[in-house]
Amino acid sequence: MIRGDKVALSDNEHVTAIRGNNKYYRIKRHCNDLLPIFNVLITTIMARPIFPTDGLDNLPLAYQQLDRDGEILYVNNAWTDLTGFSFYETVGENASAFITPDYADAFSVSFPEFLNKGVINNFHITLKKRGGESVHVSVTGNVVRDESGKIQSAHCLFHNIEDLIKAENSRDASREKYRLLAENIRDVIWIFNINKRKLTYISPSVFSLRGLTVEEALAEPFEESIDPIFLKAISNQIWILSTRKCGTINHEEFKVTEFRQRRKDGSYIWIEATTRLQTNQEGEIEVLGVTRNIQKRKEAELELKTKTDQIENFFDLAADMLTISDFNGRLLKLNKAWSKILGFTIKEITNKPFMELVHPDDHDITLEAFSKILKGEPVQKFENRYLTKDGSYKWLHWQSVPYKNSLVFSAARDISDRKTYELELQSIAEERKKINEDKDKFISILAHDLRNPFNTLLGFSQILLEQRKEIDDSELESMLKLIHKASHQTYNLLEDLLMWYKNQANKLPFEPELFFFEEQCENVMASIHAHAESKDIRIQCKKDKGKHEIFADINMFKTIVRNLFTNAVKFTPDGGTIELSFKRAGDMAEISVKDNGKGMTEEQIANLWIQGKNTGLGMFLCKEFAERNGGTIKVKSSPGVGSIFTFTLPTRRSGVHMSA
């Protein structure tokens, strides 16, 4: 019996052990090593009178047995795992049926050669998969012949190389991108061998820089490419590098050097070379470099230098921040105002990219403005924030113009104070807007809440005027009670409106003091007793004996109690009950007003404390005044059951007590 067992030989090698005739045969996963071991396996298999399918089913690689015409005689389980086709779908079919069309011709040529040579190794094809997909495989195989040399069968193993193919394609694509980059970039990329003192690679852009072809640049002696003024210094650097050992090289260190190179026409051009050391496959030290044309920048610097005295005088006299920067955003020249306004020394920020000073929130608008300058457009009235040495930011107002496609002349004025004034004006404007909104809301609430009581007053007074002779005493008394009730509601509403308006305008006095709960409640109850009595509502008080202290603003306390009782009387049916209770909870007093009215839904409770969500100001004022005195207010209610409003207030101020 032959079976497959996975065996770990080492950290980097995994094999499958094939056991036959009590011996193990190791089959490596790597295609190049499969063929000799595969021959041993086939020889062992053919020596058995019965085909050992159980061992082949355990092979980690897909396996096929074919006759000389290419008809498939047997496949193992790994074949189904690889292609998705079952044993019964595969056996009896020609092997070409499972080859994708793009490899069909190659297979028709290679299969006869395989039968003729008796062996095939690392033959790449793509197999069809169930569902219309395909998979790249590498095929390794052997042909078994009888004693007369006649072909008995062919045996093939299929190694999935899909990941390898994808990796190669990705690598080829990356190489192509790098090639296109090197050939199309304006900067010149090159590699210089230190020991050989010659270029081993240079990109085609050398033609636009120096007028040389790649071949001419590679063949040019090193000494002839450098301006003699700089040749000695650069030659000394190369000699020093040639004495270093590979192990002492810092591959992460970049160096930037400016010098002049000779062009094909004999003229010289300023270049900037950014270089880094590396080691090639032979262990030789090389310089990897990128060369950039800085001729215009150097010419601009020279022109700038000739006008230094005039510019210095202009800079020193100007109160605004003046600067000259290049098209890379570096601050080349700054006047003394920069140091005075931002706090940095001129040396600290000269040659610094200006974006390092810009506030992070202003990066996008600053880059957008700078892109206009790079296109040759001046930028006027631009504002952003710059970092100061103490870590704060100052607002600057900019005027910038490009100069000769290489420099930018800019003037900035400190407008931090103006921005502060603008923010203050904005705050005032927002405050006025809120006042106007409060006024509109006040008028709206006034019109809404006064309508009902005034309708009552106007209606009954009209009846009294027109029908006073026909009205008996009992009916007259009833009407007068209703008029009194409406007048009382109107008074309470006007009082709430006045307090709301003062509270919104921060003009409401807040004078907390110690007082007795019972005394102030009696005053409030007296004002609403008539209203409760007209509906035959009983008012009960539930509390401990004696007097109880509260520390709060008395007027605000009375407003809370009055509104809660007025609300309870309003929604409690005739003959109902309202209960007032008081209890201590630590340093807080809990005061509850309970009714057996119609109650509220969850939505009504959620909107109860929101200004403008209910029909009046009472509940909103209760919440405002309770919280302002250091307390809270809440409600528990269910439709048809009634409501319990509970608010808390401090019972005393630290160190202050009252005597009953």
C-alpha positions in Angstrom: 0.0 0.0 0.0 1.2 3.5 -0.8 0.2 6.5 1.3 1.2 10.1 1.6 2.4 11.7 4.8 3.6 15.3 5.2 7.1 15.5 6.8 8.9 18.8 7.8 12.6 18.3 6.9 13.7 21.8 7.8 12.5 25.4 8.2 12.7 26.0 4.4 11.8 22.6 3.0 8.5 20.8 3.1 8.0 17.4 1.4 5.5 14.6 1.2 6.7 11.1 2.0 5.3 8.4 -0.3 5.5 5.0 1.3 5.7 1.9 -0.9 6.8 -1.6 -0.1 7.6 -0.4 3.5 10.0 2.3 2.1 9.6 6.1 2.1 10.1 8.2 -1.0 10.3 11.9 -0.5 8.6 14.1 -3.1 9.6 17.8 -2.8 7.2 20.5 -3.6 9.7 22.2 -6.0 9.2 21.3 -9.6 12.9 21.0 -10.4 13.4 18.2 -7.9 10.3 16.2 -8.8 11.5 14.2 -11.8 14.0 11.7 -10.4 11.8 11.0 -7.4 8.8 10.8 -9.7 10.6 8.0 -11.7 11.1 6.0 -8.4 7.4 6.4 -7.6 6.2 5.3 -11.0 8.6 2.3 -11.0 7.3 1.3 -7.6 3.7 1.7 -8.7 4.1 -0.3 -11.9 5.6 -3.1 -9.9 2.3 -3.6 -8.1 -0.3 -5.9 -9.6 -3.1 -3.6 -8.4 -3.0 0.1 -9.0 -2.5 1.9 -5.7 -5.0 4.7 -5.9 -5.2 5.4 -2.2 -1.6 6.6 -2.1 -2.0 8.8 -5.2 -5.1 10.4 -3.7 -3.0 11.6 -0.8 -0.4 13.3 -3.1 -0.3 17.1 -2.4 0.1 17.8 -6.2 -2.5 17.1 -8.9 -1.8 13.8 -10.7 -2.9 12.4 -14.1 -2.3 9.0 -15.7 -2.8 9.0 -19.5 -2.6 6.5 -22.3 -0.5 7.1 -25.4 -3.4 8.9 -27.1 -3.7 11.4 -24.3 -6.9 9.8 -22.9 -7.0 10.3 -19.1 -7.0 7.0 -17.2 -6.9 8.3 -13.6 -6.7 11.6 -11.6 -6.3 12.0 -7.8 -8.1 14.2 -5.3 -5.6 17.1 -5.7 -6.7 17.3 -9.4 -10.2 18.1 -8.3 -8.9 20.6 -5.7 -6.9 22.3 -8.5 -9.5 22.4 -11.3 -12.8 21.7 -9.7 -13.5 18.8 -12.1 -14.3 15.5 -10.4 -12.8 12.1 -11.1 -15.8 11.0 -13.1 -15.9 14.2 -15.2 -12.2 13.8 -16.1 -11.4 10.1 -16.7 -12.1 9.1 -20.2 -11.6 12.6 -21.6 -8.6 13.6 -23.6 -6.1 15.7 -21.8 -6.4 18.5 -24.4 -10.0 19.1 -23.3 -8.7 20.6 -20.1 -6.1 22.9 -21.8 -7.0 26.5 -22.4 -7.2 27.5 -26.1 -4.1 29.8 -25.9 -2.0 26.7 -24.9 -3.7 24.2 -27.1 -1.1 24.4 -30.0 1.8 24.1 -27.5 0.3 21.0 -26.0 -0.4 19.3 -29.3 3.3 19.8 -30.2 4.8 19.0 -26.7 2.7 15.8 -25.9 4.2 13.7 -28.8 7.7 15.0 -27.8 7.0 13.9 -24.3 6.0 10.4 -25.4 9.1 10.2 -27.6 11.6 11.5 -25.0 9.9 9.7 -22.1 10.2 12.7 -19.8 8.9 16.3 -19.4 10.0 18.9 -16.9 8.7 22.4 -16.0 6.4 22.6 -19.0 4.1 25.6 -18.4 0.5 25.6 -19.5 -2.9 26.9 -18.2 -5.7 24.5 -17.2 -9.4 25.1 -17.4 -11.2 25.4 -14.1 -14.8 24.8 -13.4 -16.7 28.1 -13.7 -14.7 29.4 -16.7 -11.5 30.4 -14.9 -8.0 29.1 -15.5 -4.9 28.3 -13.5 -1.2 28.4 -14.4 0.6 25.1 -13.8 4.1 23.6 -14.3 4.0 20.0 -15.6 6.5 17.3 -14.7 6.0 13.8 -16.1 7.4 10.4 -17.0 6.5 7.7 -19.6 6.4 4.0 -18.5 7.3 1.4 -21.2 7.1 -2.4 -21.1 10.1 -4.7 -21.6 9.7 -4.4 -25.4 9.8 -0.6 -25.2 6.1 -0.2 -25.9 4.4 2.8 -24.1 2.1 1.6 -21.4 1.1 4.9 -19.8 2.2 8.4 -19.1 2.2 10.0 -15.6 2.1 13.8 -14.9 2.2 16.0 -11.8 0.8 19.5 -11.9 2.3 22.3 -9.7 0.2 25.4 -9.2 2.3 28.4 -10.2 -0.4 31.0 -10.3 1.1 33.1 -7.5 4.5 32.8 -9.2 3.1 34.1 -12.5 1.3 36.9 -10.8 4.5 37.9 -9.0 6.5 37.8 -12.3 3.8 39.9 -14.0 3.9 42.4 -11.1 7.7 42.5 -11.3 7.7 43.1 -15.0 5.1 45.9 -14.7 7.2 47.5 -12.0 10.4 47.3 -14.2 8.5 48.8 -17.0 7.3 51.7 -14.8 10.8 52.3 -13.6 12.1 52.2 -17.2 9.5 54.7 -18.3 10.3 56.9 -15.3 14.0 56.9 -16.0 13.5 57.6 -19.7 10.9 60.4 -19.3 11.9 62.2 -16.2 13.6 65.5 -16.7 16.2 64.8 -14.0 19.2 62.6 -15.0 19.6 59.3 -13.1 23.0 57.8 -13.1 25.3 55.2 -11.5 29.0 55.9 -11.0 31.5 53.0 -10.2 34.0 54.4 -7.7 36.8 51.8 -8.5 36.4 52.1 -12.3 35.9 55.8 -12.1 33.3 55.7 -14.8 29.5 55.7 -15.3 27.9 52.3 -15.6 24.4 53.7 -16.3 22.8 57.0 -17.2 19.2 57.9 -18.2 18.3 59.3 -21.7 17.4 62.7 -20.2 21.2 63.4 -20.2 20.6 64.6 -23.8 18.3 67.5 -22.7 20.7 68.4 -19.9 24.1 68.2 -21.6 23.4 67.5 -25.3 25.0 64.0 -25.1 23.5 60.6 -26.1 23.6 57.8 -23.5 26.5 56.2 -25.4 28.5 59.4 -25.5 27.9 60.1 -21.8 29.0 56.5 -20.8 32.1 56.8 -22.9 33.1 60.2 -21.7 36.1 60.3 -19.3 35.0 61.5 -15.8 37.5 64.3 -15.7 36.2 65.9 -18.9 32.6 66.1 -17.6 33.4 68.4 -14.7 34.2 72.1 -14.6 37.9 72.4 -13.7 37.1 74.7 -10.9 35.2 71.9 -9.1 37.2 68.9 -10.4 39.8 68.8 -7.6 37.3 68.8 -4.8 35.1 66.1 -6.5 38.2 64.0 -7.3 39.2 64.1 -3.6 35.8 62.9 -2.5 36.0 60.0 -5.0 39.4 59.0 -3.7 38.2 59.0 -0.1 35.3 56.8 -1.1 37.6 54.4 -3.0 39.5 53.7 0.3 36.4 52.7 2.2 35.2 49.2 2.8 31.7 48.0 1.8 30.7 47.3 5.4 31.3 51.0 6.4 28.9 52.4 3.9 25.7 54.1 5.1 23.2 53.3 2.4 20.6 55.6 3.8 22.7 58.8 3.7 22.0 61.3 1.0 24.3 64.1 -0.1 23.4 67.1 -2.2 26.2 68.9 -4.2 26.1 71.8 -6.6 28.7 72.2 -9.3 29.0 72.8 -13.0 29.2 70.2 -15.8 30.4 70.6 -19.4 27.8 70.4 -22.2 28.5 69.0 -25.6 28.9 72.5 -27.1 31.6 73.3 -24.5 29.5 75.5 -22.3 29.0 74.8 -18.6 25.7 74.4 -16.8 24.9 74.5 -13.1 23.6 71.2 -11.7 22.4 69.9 -8.4 23.4 66.3 -7.7 21.7 64.2 -5.0 23.7 61.1 -4.3 23.7 58.0 -2.2 26.2 55.2 -1.9 25.4 51.6 -2.7 27.1 48.2 -3.3 26.6 46.3 -6.6 26.5 42.5 -7.0 30.3 42.3 -7.3 30.7 44.1 -4.0 32.0 47.3 -5.5 31.0 50.7 -4.2 28.8 52.8 -6.5 27.3 56.2 -6.4 23.6 56.4 -7.3 22.8 60.0 -8.3 20.1 62.2 -9.6 21.2 65.4 -11.4 18.9 68.4 -11.8 19.4 71.5 -13.9 19.6 74.6 -11.6 21.0 77.0 -14.1 18.1 79.4 -13.9 18.2 79.3 -10.2 21.9 80.1 -10.1 21.4 82.9 -12.6 18.6 84.3 -10.4 20.8 84.0 -7.4 23.6 85.9 -9.2 21.2 88.6 -10.3 19.9 88.8 -6.8 23.4 89.2 -5.5 24.2 92.2 -7.7 21.2 94.1 -6.2 21.9 93.1 -2.6 22.6 96.6 -1.3 19.4 98.1 -2.7 17.3 95.2 -1.5 18.8 95.3 2.0 18.0 99.0 2.4 14.4 98.4 1.2 14.0 95.4 3.5 15.4 97.1 6.6 13.1 100.2 6.2 9.8 98.2 5.5 7.4 97.6 8.4 5.7 94.8 6.6 7.2 91.3 6.2 9.0 91.1 2.9 10.5 88.0 1.4 11.9 86.5 -1.7 11.3 82.8 -2.2 12.0 80.3 -5.0 9.5 78.1 -6.9 10.2 75.3 -4.5 8.7 77.3 -1.7 12.0 78.0 0.1 12.4 81.4 1.9 15.6 82.8 0.3 15.6 86.3 1.7 13.7 87.9 4.5 13.7 91.3 6.2 13.9 92.2 9.9 10.1 92.5 10.2 9.9 88.7 10.1 11.9 88.4 13.3 10.0 91.3 14.9 6.5 89.8 14.1 7.1 86.1 14.3 10.0 86.0 16.9 12.3 83.8 14.9 15.8 85.0 14.0 16.3 85.5 10.3 18.9 82.7 10.3 16.4 80.2 11.8 13.9 80.5 8.9 16.1 81.4 5.9 16.1 78.6 3.3 13.2 77.0 5.3 10.1 75.8 3.2 7.4 78.3 4.1 4.8 75.5 4.4 6.5 74.5 7.6 5.3 77.8 9.2 1.7 77.7 7.8 -1.1 76.7 10.2 -2.2 73.1 9.4 -5.8 74.2 8.7 -4.5 76.7 6.1 -2.3 74.3 4.1 -4.9 73.6 1.3 -5.7 77.3 0.6 -2.0 78.2 0.8 -1.0 75.5 -1.7 -3.9 76.6 -4.0 -2.6 80.2 -4.0 1.0 79.1 -4.5 -0.1 77.0 -7.6 -1.4 80.2 -9.2 2.0 81.9 -8.6 3.7 78.9 -10.3 1.5 79.6 -13.3 2.7 83.2 -13.4 -0.4 84.7 -11.8 0.0 87.3 -9.0 -1.9 86.6 -5.7 -3.6 89.6 -4.0 -5.4 89.9 -0.7 -4.6 86.4 0.5 -4.8 85.6 4.2 -3.4 82.7 6.3 -1.8 82.0 9.7 1.9 81.7 10.4 3.6 80.1 13.3 5.5 82.3 15.9 8.4 81.2 18.0 6.2 81.0 21.1 3.9 78.4 19.4 1.0 80.8 18.7 -0.1 81.9 15.2 -0.5 85.3 13.6 -2.8 86.2 10.8 -1.0 87.6 7.8 -2.3 89.4 4.7 -0.3 88.6 1.6 0.5 90.2 -1.7 2.7 88.0 -4.0 4.0 88.2 -7.6 6.2 85.7 -9.5 9.4 86.9 -11.0 11.1 85.4 -14.1 9.5 82.0 -13.5 11.9 81.2 -10.7 11.4 83.6 -7.8 8.4 85.0 -5.8 8.4 88.5 -4.3 5.9 88.8 -1.4 4.8 91.3 1.2 2.8 90.3 4.3 1.1 92.5 6.9 0.2 91.4 10.4 -3.6 91.6 10.7 -4.0 89.7 13.9 -5.5 92.7 15.7 -7.9 93.2 12.8 -9.0 89.6 12.9 -9.6 89.9 16.6 -11.9 92.9 15.9 -13.6 91.0 13.2 -14.3 88.1 15.5 -15.7 90.5 18.1 -17.9 92.1 15.5 -19.0 88.7 14.4 -19.9 87.9 18.0 -21.8 91.1 18.3 -23.7 90.4 15.1 -24.6 86.9 16.3 -25.7 88.3 19.6 -27.9 90.8 17.8 -29.3 88.1 15.6 -30.2 86.1 18.7 -31.8 89.1 20.3 -33.9 89.6 17.2 -34.8 85.9 17.1 -35.8 86.1 20.8 -37.8 89.2 20.1 -39.7 87.4 17.3 -40.2 84.4 19.5 -41.4 86.6 22.3 -44.0 88.2 20.1 -45.0 84.8 18.7 -45.5 83.4 22.2 -47.2 86.5 23.4 -49.7 86.3 20.5 -50.3 82.6 21.0 -50.6 82.4 24.7 -52.7 85.6 25.2 -55.3 84.6 22.6 -57.2 82.2 24.7 -57.6 84.2 28.0 -58.4 87.3 26.0 -61.0 85.4 24.0 -62.6 84.4 27.3 -62.5 88.0 28.6 -63.9 89.4 25.4 -66.6 86.7 25.1 -68.0 86.9 28.6 -67.8 90.7 28.8 -69.7 90.9 25.5 -72.4 88.6 26.9 -72.6 90.7 30.1 -73.0 93.9 28.0 -75.7 92.5 25.7 -77.6 90.2 28.1 -77.1 91.7 31.6 -80.8 92.1 32.2 -81.6 88.5 31.3 -78.8 86.9 33.4 -79.7 85.7 36.9 -77.3 86.0 39.9 -76.0 82.4 39.8 -75.1 82.6 36.1 -73.6 86.1 36.6 -71.5 84.7 39.4 -70.3 81.8 37.2 -69.3 84.2 34.4 -67.5 86.6 36.8 -65.5 83.6 38.1 -64.5 82.7 34.5 -63.5 86.3 33.8 -61.5 86.3 37.0 -59.9 83.0 36.1 -59.0 84.3 32.6 -57.6 87.5 34.1 -55.5 85.6 36.6 -54.1 83.3 33.8 -53.3 86.4 31.7 -51.5 88.0 34.7 -49.5 84.8 35.3 -48.7 84.5 31.6 -47.5 88.1 31.5 -45.4 87.5 34.5 -43.8 84.4 32.9 -43.2 86.3 29.7 -41.5 89.1 31.6 -39.3 86.7 33.5 -38.5 84.7 30.3 -37.5 87.9 28.5 -35.2 89.1 31.3 -33.7 85.6 31.6 -32.9 85.5 27.8 -31.3 89.0 28.0 -29.4 88.0 31.2 -31.2 90.8 33.0 -33.0 88.7 35.5 -31.7 89.2 39.1 -30.4 86.0 40.7 -30.4 86.4 44.5 -30.4 83.1 46.3 -31.2 83.1 50.0 -32.4 80.9 52.8 -36.2 80.7 53.3 -38.9 78.4 54.7 -40.6 76.2 52.1 -44.0 76.3 53.9 -44.2 80.1 54.0 -43.5 80.7 50.3 -45.8 77.8 49.2 -48.7 79.4 51.2 -48.2 82.6 49.2 -48.3 80.8 45.9 -51.2 78.5 46.9 -53.3 81.5 47.8 -53.1 82.9 44.3 -54.3 79.7 42.6 -56.8 78.5 45.3 -59.8 80.1 43.6 -59.0 78.4 40.3 -58.7 75.0 42.0 -61.9 75.6 44.0 -63.8 76.4 40.8 -63.1 72.8 39.6 -63.7 71.3 43.1 -60.1 70.1 43.2 -58.6 69.0 46.5 -55.1 70.0 47.3 -53.2 67.8 49.8 -49.8 68.4 51.4 -47.5 65.5 52.4 -44.5 66.4 54.4 -42.9 66.1 57.9 -44.0 68.4 60.7 -42.2 71.6 61.2 -40.6 74.1 58.8 -38.0 73.2 56.1 -35.2 75.3 54.7 -34.4 75.9 51.0 -31.5 78.0 49.7 -32.6 79.5 46.3 -33.9 82.6 44.6 -37.4 83.1 46.1 -38.9 84.6 42.9 -37.7 81.7 40.9 -38.9 79.2 43.5 -42.4 80.7 43.5 -42.4 80.7 39.6 -41.6 77.0 39.6 -44.3 76.1 42.1 -46.9 78.4 40.6 -46.4 76.9 37.1 -46.4 73.3 38.3 -49.7 73.9 40.3 -51.3 75.9 37.5 -50.4 73.1 35.0 -51.8 70.5 37.5 -55.1 72.4 38.0 -55.4 72.9 34.2 -55.2 69.2 33.4 -56.8 67.6 36.5 -60.6 66.9 35.9 -63.3 68.4 38.2 -63.3 66.7 41.6 -59.7 65.5 41.2 -56.8 65.7 43.6 -53.4 67.4 43.6 -50.8 66.4 46.1 -47.8 68.5 47.1 -45.0 66.7 48.9 -41.6 67.6 50.4 -38.7 65.4 51.5 -35.0 65.7 52.2 -32.4 63.9 50.1 -29.0 64.7 51.6 -28.3 68.4 51.1 -31.2 68.7 48.6 -34.9 69.1 48.9 -37.2 67.1 46.7 -40.5 68.8 46.0 -43.2 67.0 44.0 -46.6 68.0 42.5 -48.8 65.0 41.7 -52.1 65.1 39.8 -54.5 62.5 38.6 -55.1 64.2 35.3 -55.0 62.9 31.7 -51.2 62.3 31.7 -48.7 62.6 28.8 -47.2 60.4 26.1 -43.4 59.8 25.8 -43.2 62.2 22.9 -45.0 65.0 24.9 -42.5 64.4 27.8 -39.5 64.6 25.4 -40.7 68.0 24.1 -41.8 69.3 27.4 -38.6 71.2 28.3 -37.7 72.4 24.8 -38.5 76.0 24.2 -41.0 76.4 21.4 -42.0 72.7 21.4 -44.9 73.2 23.9 -47.7 75.8 23.9 -46.2 78.0 26.6 -43.2 79.1 28.6 -44.1 77.6 32.0 -42.3 74.3 31.8 -39.3 75.8 30.1 -38.9 78.4 32.9 -39.3 75.7 35.5 -36.3 73.8 34.0 -34.2 77.0 33.6 -34.8 78.2 37.1 -34.3 74.8 38.8 -31.0 74.3 37.1 -29.8 77.9 37.7 -30.4 77.3 41.4 -28.3 74.1 41.4 -31.2 71.7 41.1 -33.0 69.5 38.6 -36.5 68.8 37.4 -38.1 65.6 36.0 -41.5 64.2 35.3 -43.1 60.8 35.4 -46.3 60.4 33.5 -48.6 58.0 31.7 -51.7 58.7 29.6 -54.9 58.4 31.7 -53.0 58.0 35.0 -51.7 61.5 35.7 -48.3 63.2 36.2 -45.7 63.7 38.9 -43.4 66.6 38.6 -40.4 66.6 40.9 -37.8 69.3 41.3 -34.8 69.6 43.6 -33.2 72.6 45.2 -30.4 73.1 47.8 -31.5 73.1 51.4 -28.7 75.4 52.7 -25.6 77.3 51.8 -22.5 76.2 53.4 -22.2 77.7 56.9 -25.7 79.4 56.8 -28.7 78.2 59.0 -32.1 79.5 59.9 -34.0 79.1 63.1 -37.7 78.4 63.0 
